[in-house]
């Protein structure tokens, strides 16, 4: 399941992501920003083996994806509680034995009633309300998690990740003569509640070796550290467990570095003192993505890039993220676009006296005052949905780092060049 967004609780307005230069010794590589995303952000599909049943004769063999599975301890599930008028959704914390999950209407459900159940099975809370068990998607997990700030919504995060164009190879897939053994690193800061962190982690995890089962269980079951600085990580681990985690970290081929785990980094703006260090860490052909809520902030950063001759940044594009609306964050949180309600309904029969008149005695039918009302055929209703809250929006600038010594005249004309009079 997805890790708790409590790992990244601080909100920063400006997002900047860079690919760190493996040849440039900077503070970004020496600091330990490793997180357990490699174990928990993976989504794997598997087919269950078909087993013969002595009780039921089956002529065909059935198979299902891994999403239809049994709920286990430390899983995070999405509960749909049936209410008096409409259902309510609840995203649980990692389920622990001998605990209870609090729901709406003053009700709760015991963890023992959830563990061992299959996804899409039903149970009841202590008030008798039906509770259906669902598996949260990444989008519904982000939108419905408790947070202290507005996250980057899933549709915007997917756009940012696509602009990074991450296309890493799996371990042992192909040999690269230019590979010096250093990991591919992505640096991010200012993404707020960790929404973008999870999307980047999902794009990177395939380049890393599999997480051992013992380490995966350790990452799922260990409590969060009260002080990240004191413990040296986000989890409370013993010396032996910390060594096991450190051994796996050293084998990673793709690493996500983040500053958002510390409150002292909250709220910095991407000004010259920050941008200069970031640009120095970029290697040629690296991509820098800058997100700002206002396009004027993009213009300020572009002015700095033009004034800094040694920056070597070329502006490739500036995009405005669309603003949309979400209803409940359950099925409309991750794809973007405008949602429509398309359904087939059967109109109610018209009351007597309305519509077309029926002549007495027509077609030989007797007028006994109880003529059956003709049933109407189903019709299609299509209308756009109106959400309850606004989501998304902002501006994105995409830069590319050019080799040192390349003059601005040698770079292709882009959005950042001054127009001729």
N, C-alpha and C positions, 0 to 999 in steps of 0.2 A: 504494500500500500504506500501511499505517498507520505513523506515525512511531515511532521507538524510544522506549520508556518511560524511557530514560535521560535524557530531557529533564527529567523530574520525578522526582528520586531521593529526595527527603526525605519522611519520613512525619510527619504531624501528626494528632493524635487527633480534633480537632474540625473539622467541616466547616461553613463558613458561606458562603452565596452571596447576593449582593445585586445588584440592578440599579442601576448608578451613576447618580446624578442628573446629567443633562447641563447643568443650570443651577447645580450646586453645584461650585465650583472646589475640588477636594480633591486630595490627593497621589496618589490612585488614577488620576486621569486624566493627570497630568503625567508619571508614570513610564512607561517604555517596556517593556511586558510582551508585546509582539507575538511570536507564535510561528508557525512555518510550518504550523500545522494546516490553514489554509484550502486549502493545496495538496494535502495528503496525506490528509486525512480524508474526501475526497469519494468517493462510490461511485456511479458512473454506469452505467446499463444502455444498451447499444447493440445494434442488430441488424446482423449482418454481411450484406453484400450477397451475393446469390446469383450465382455465376459458372457459366457453362456449361463443361462438361468435354468435351474431345474424346475422351477415353478411355472415359468411362462415360456412357452415356445415362441421363439422369434425367428422369422424367416429372413429378416434383414439385420444388419449390424448397424447400430446407432453410434454416432460420435458427436461430441460437443466440444466447444472451446473452453479454455481454462476459466473464463469469466463465470461459468456455471460450476461453482466449487463450494466447498464447505467453509463456513466462517470459523476462524481459529483465533486463539488468543493473540492480542496485539494488533489485530486487524482494525481498520477503520471502515465503517459501513455507513450507508445512507438510509435512514429509516423514514418511511412514509406512514405517518400516523393518521388514521381516518378520524375526522372530527364530525361534529354535528352538521355543519354546513359544507365544509370543504376540508381537504387533507392538509396536513402540515408536514414539512420535511425537516429532518434533524441530522446533522453530520456529527457522528460520535467521535470522541477521543479514542486512542488505541484501547481496545476492549481488554480489561483485566478480569480475571476470575474473582468471584465473590464481591463484585461491584454492581452498581445499578446505573442505568442511563436515564437521565431526567428528560422528560418529554413535555409537551404542552398539556393544557387542561389539568394541571396538577397531577399528572400521571408519570409513571416511570416503568421501566422494564428491567428485569434482572439480566445480568450478563449470561447467566446459565440458560436463559431462554433464547439467546442469540447464538451462543457457541454450539457448533455441530449442525446448525441449520444450513440449508443450501441457499444460495443467492436466488431471490425472487420467492422464497418461501414466506409464510406468514406466521405471526405469533400474536399474542394479545398483551396489552399492558395491564397494570393492576387496577385500572378502571374499566376494563372490558373492551377497550377500543382495539380494532384490528391494526396491526403494525406489519407492513411489508418490508422485507430486507432487500436493499439494492446495493450495488457496488458503485461508489462514486467515480465519476470521470475526473480527469485532471481539472477541467473547467469548473465543474460543480464543486470540487474540493476547494478551489481557490475562492470562488465567489461566496461560498457559505461558511468559510472558516472565520472564527473570531479574529478580529484584527484591530490594530490601533490606528491604522491609516488606510487610505484608499490604495489598493494594489494596482499594478498594471494589469488590465483586464486580459483574459486569455486570448481574445482575438487580436489585440494589439501585440501581445507577447509573441504570438506565432508569426506576425508580420516582421517583428524585429529579428527573430531567429532566422527566418527565411532570407533576410537581407545579409546576414552574416555568411550565408552560403557554406554551412558546415557540412563537409562530405568526407568524413574520415574513414579509413580502412580498418577492417577488423584485424585483431592480432594474427599474424602469420598469413594474411591474405596475399600480400605482395611485398617484395623486397624493394626498398628505396635506397639507391646508392648515396643520396644526399642526406639520409637520416643519420644524425649523430647520436641517437639514443635519448635525447632530451624530449620530454613530453610536450605535446601541443597544449598550450595554455590560453585560456580566455579569462580576461579580467573584467569584472563588472562592479559598478558602484552606483548607489542611488536608486536602486530598483524598488525600494520600499519593503513590502511584506514578503518578498521571496517568490512572487509569481513568476517573474522572468527567470529567476534562478532555476526553478523546476523545469521550465521549458528548455533552457540551455542544457541542463543536465540530461534531459531525455534525448537531446540531439547528440550528446557526447558519449553516452554510456556504452554504445556498441563498440567503440574503439578500445575499451578496457577489457582486461581478462575477467572471467567470471568470478563473482564473489563467493568464497567458500561458504558452505551451509552454516558452519559454526559461527563465522563472522556475521553472516546475515542475521542469525538469531540474536547475536550479541547487540547488533545495532538496533534491532527492533525492541528488545526487552530492557535495555539499559536506560536509567532515568536521565533526564536532562540535567546538565550542570547548572548550579545556581550562579556561578561566576565563571564565565568563559576564560577570562584572563588568568584566574587562579588555577583552574583545572587544565588549561592548555588545549581545551577542545570543548565541544558542545555536549559531551556525555560524561557521566561519572563512571570511570573505568578503573579497574585494578591495574597493577603494573603489568601483569601477564596479558590481560586483554588489550592494554594500550600497545604492547609490543606486537601483538597479532595485527592490530589495525595499522600500525606503522609499517609493518612488513608489506601489507597489501598496498598501502599508499605509494610505496617506493616502486611498485610494479605497474602503476598506472601510466597509460600512454596519452591520456587526455585529461586535463585538470581544469576545473573551474575555480578561479580565485575571486573572492568577494570581500569587500570591506563592510558590508552591511550588518555584520554580527556585533559590531561595537557601536554604542550610542554616541561616542565622541566623533564619529564620522557622519552624524546626522546633519543634514541641511547644507552641505557645501555646494557652492555654485561652481560651474566649470569655467573658472577664470584662468588667467595666465599662469598663476603659481601652481595650479593643478594640471592644466593642459600641457605645460612644458614637460613635466615628468612623464605624463602618459605618452606623449609623442616620442620621447627619447626611447621608451620601451618598445615601440613598434618596430618591426622589421619590414623591409621593403615588400610591397604588395599586401600588407596587412590592412584590414578594414577597421575603421573607427565609426561607430554608430552613436549619435548624440540624440537624446530625446529631451524635449522641452515642451511645457504646456503652451508657450507663446512663441510665435515665429520671430518676434523681435529678439528673443534670446538666441535663436539660431543665427540671426544677423550679427549679433555681437560676437559670437564665437568665430564667425566667418571673417569679421574684420580683424580679429586677432591673428587668424591663420594667414591672412594676406600680409599683415605687418611683420610677421615672423618669417624671415627669409629661410631660416634653417629648419622650419617645421617640416617642409616637404609634403604637406597635405594638399590633396586635390579634391574639391567638392564634386561629387558625382551626381547626387540628386537630393532634393528636399521633398518630403511627402507629408501630406496632411492625413492623419488617421481619422477614419470616419467616426462620427458620434452616433451611437445607437442606444437602444433601451433594452432592459432586461426585465422579465416578469418575476421569476422566482429563482433564477440561477440554476435550475435543474437541467433543463434541456435546451436552454437558449444562451449558454454562457461562453461557448468556445468557438463558434464558427463565424461570428460576425454577420454582417448583412441584415436585411430586414426580414423579420419573421412574419409569416402569414398563417392564418387559420383557414384550413381547407377541410371541410367535412361534408358528409352526405346526410341529409335529414329528410324525414317524411313529414310534410306539412300536416297540420291538424285539419280535420274535416270542417268544412264551413257549416255554421249553425243553420238550422232550417229557416227558410225565408230569404237567404242571401244567395247570390250567384245566379245560375241559370234556373229558370222556372221549369218544372216538370208538368206537362199537360196530363190531365186525368185521362186514363184509359189508353195512353200511348203505348204502342207495341203490344196491345192486348193486356197490359198489366192493370190490375185492379187498384184503384185508389182507396186504400184502407186507412190512410193517415199514418202509416208506419213504414213508409218506403225507406229502404236502406240507403244510406248516404254513400255515394261512390268514393272509393278510396283513391287518394291522390298518389301519384308516382313520386319516388324520392327525387330531391333536387340537390344540387351542389351549392354550398355557401362558401364564398371566398372573400376574405377581408383581411387587411393587415392587422397584426396584433399590436396592442399598445402596452408597453411595459410600465413597470412601477418606478423605475429609476434609470437615470442616464448613465451610460457606460462608455468608456473609450474616449477618444479625442486626443489632441496634441499634435506635435510636429516632430518629424524625424529627419536628420541630416546624415547622409552616408559619405564618409571620406575614405580615401585610399592613400597609403603612405608610398611616396616615391623614393627611389634610391638617393642617397646623399650625393650632392654635386649636380643633381638635375635642376637646371634653371626653370623658372616658371614659363619661359618662352618655349622650352622643349616639351612641356606637358600639353596634352590635348586641351582644346578649349572646352570649358565646362561652365557650370552655373556660377562658379566663384570668380571667373575672370571678369575684368572690367570691360564693359562694352565700349566699342569705338564710337566716337561722336559722329 
